[in-house]
Amino acid sequence: MNKAIFLDKDGTIVDDAGSPYQIPSDKILLNDVEDGLRYLHQQGYLLFLISNQGWIAQKRLTIQQVEGYFQNIVSQLRAKSIPITAYYFCPHVTKDNCECRKPKPFFVLQAAKKYNIDISNSYFIGDTDKDIETGKNAGTKTILVKTGQGKSCIDKVKADFIIDNVNAVKKII
């Protein structure tokens, strides 16, 4: 079985300036993530991006625009020898009560089935309470990063680990 790292996008991998209301970005926090992601890949982890993108339901972005952000991120990381196995995003808002919006574990479980992933040997890394809840709901270990909204979530959630940024993952994995 494979082991995986499930990563939130906004605030964890890319800059969101700490605001859940800012239109998503594809500006990777390279100084905060590049070494850590490469290390995780070298340790044999499959890397996945999982994100809520309610901008689509709000008609602020199209699916094609969001796809473009994700494809650009994947391309930028691939150029740094960091392969992203797959990415998933929920286009809904909370009131839609869909099955795919974090903190529901739908995408984690879908990836686990498709890629033969051992959930108990996998991690979810993110900067919000929804990210940590998603990991816990799926059965992964959880890591809260202090980038993005992470510093304001430390007291809201019980992550298994708290680190400054993705690069610090080497200290715990």
N, C-alpha and C positions, 0 to 999 in steps of 0.2 A: 504494500500500500504506500501511497505517496503522503508526504506531509506538506502543509501549505501555510502561507501567510496571507491573510485576508486584510486588505488595507483600505481604509477610508480614503477618499480623494481630497476633498476640500479641507484645508487646515492641517492635513497630515502629510500629503504628498505635494500639493500645490498651495500657493498662497491664497488665503481668503481674508487676510487682514483682520481675522478674528470676528468677522461679522457674518451671521447667517443670512443677511439680507443683500449681500454683495453678489452680483452676477458672478458665476463661476469663472475660474481662470484656468489656463493651462501653463501658467508660470510655475515650473517645478522649483521647490525649495532645495536646490541641488546641494547647498552646503549642509543641509540638515538631513538629507535622505540618501544621497548617492552611495556613500561608503557602506551604510547599513543595508541597503537593498542589494548591493553587490555581494556583501558578506552572506546574507540570507540565501541568495541564489547559489553561492559557492557551497553552502551547507546542505544543499539539496532540496530546499523548499521551493515549491511552485508559488508564484506570486500572482495575486488576484486583486483587482480594484473593485470595490463595492460602494455604491454611492446613492443617496437620495437626490434626485434632480427634479424637484417640484416645479422648477421654472417652466417645465414643459406644460404641465397642467394649468399653470398660471398664464400661459401664452406669452411668457417673456422671452422664451427661447424655443426653437423648434427641435425636434428629435435630431434632425440633421446637424444642427449647430452643436448640440451636446455630443453627438457621435464624433464630430470634428475635434472637439476638445479632447475626448478620450483617445482618439487615434493619434493626435499630436503628442499627447503625453507618452503613449506607448512607443511612438517613433523616437522621441527624445531619449527615453530610457534605453531602448534597443541600441541607439547610437553609443551609449555608455556601457554596452555589454550587460544590460540588465533586462532580461526578457520578462514581459508580463504575459502570463499564460492566457488570461481572459479578463474582461471587465464586464460588469453588470451595473445597470442603474435603474432605479425606480422613477418613472415619469409622473407619478401621482403626488397628491398632497395628502396630509394626514386624514382629512375628513372623508377621503375616498375609501378608507378602510380596506385597502387592497392587501394582497398577500405578500407583496414584494418590498414594501417600505420598511426600512430599518425602524425599530429594533426587531422586526420579525426576521427569522433566519432563512427565509426562502432562498435567497441567492447563494448563501453559504452551503446549504444542503443540496441545492441543485449542482453546484460545482463539485461538491464532495462525491456525489453519485457519478457524474460525468467523468471525473478525473481520478476516481478510485482513491479518495483522500481519507486518511485516518484522522478524523476530527479531534480525537483526544491528543494527538501529537501535533496539532496545529494551533495557530494564534490568530487573533483578530487585533489589529492595531488601529487606533483612531484617536481623535481629539475631543469627542463628545460622549455624553452619557448614553446616547442612542447607539454609538459604536460599541461601547463596552457591553451594553445590554444585548446587542446582536450577537456578539461573541459568546456571551454566557447562554443565551437562548439556543445557540447552535451546539454548545458543548465544547467550544475551544477555550484555550487560555486567553487572557485578555491583557492588552498593554495600552495604557493611556499615555499619549505624548503631550508634552506641554506646548507644542506649537499650536497655531490656530486658536481654538477655544479651550484648549486643554487646561490651561492654568485656572480658568474659571470653573472647571468641572471636577477638580480634584476632590472637593468635599461632597459632591453630588453622587459619586459612584464608587464602587469598590472593585477597582481593577486589580488583577493579580500582580501587575507591575506598573510602575509609573516611571517614565524616563523623559529626559529633556527633548529628544527628537529621535527619529528613526535610526540615525547613526549610532545612538547609544544602545541599540539592541544587542550589540556584541557583549555587553556586560551581563546579559541574562540568558542568551541562547547560545 
